[in-house]
Amino acid sequence: MWFSKITVIGEGHADELCLEGKGHTFVFWHNQQFILPQLRSQRNIHALVSDSRDGDYMAWLAKRFGKTPIRGSSSRKGVQALKKMIRLLKSGAELAIATDGPRGPAFEVKPGAVQLAASTGTAIIPVAYYASKRKEFSSWDESFIPFLFGHLGIVYGDPVFLERSTDIEQGCKQVKEALNIANQKAREIVMDNSL
């Protein structure tokens, strides 16, 4: 990020919620996890990280950039992680969840973040980024990392608020749509500036 042109839009959504003391959850696709620990560098965001060997690296990376990992997933330590995240949201904290992780399927919203938001009355903020120069990997989630001297488009989408009575499947569709919009905007920022 030090050697890239960066365009950020929409971060004010999260800033407003922080000023009001309202907890919220950033959601993003798993393939964008490598750069997101560097965002909002002045904030202690609590990031859900898989309690696995692969998750050990992401937990280290999160700590390296001043974030606090919460270890757990749907298959391991999920209940403890869920309870901790509920407490944090109610206290006004910022959380981050790769909503199609840790095993996919890619680009499909899992219910965790939706259930958290609906049960606590807190917002979900979709986050996306796109890079003009990047290395793409042949992984299940189509992960990529940006190269130096490129252009990064980073988008914080409009907050999504869900009622306690929200149907979980419908909530997942709503969050997926918001994430797709944020990703499209991030791509357009970069592509429009490259013409």
Buried (B, 14 or more C-beta within 10 A) or exposed (E): EEEBEBBBBBBEBBEEBBEEEBBBBBBBBBBBBBBBBBBBEEEEBBBBBBBBEEBBEBBEBBBEBBBBBBBBBBEBBBEEBBEBBBEBBEEBBBBBBBBBBBBEEBBEBBBBBBBBBBBBBBBBBBBBBBBBBBEEEEEBBBBBEBEEEBBBBBBBBEBBBBEEEBEEEEBBEBBBBBBBBBBEBBBEBBEEEEE
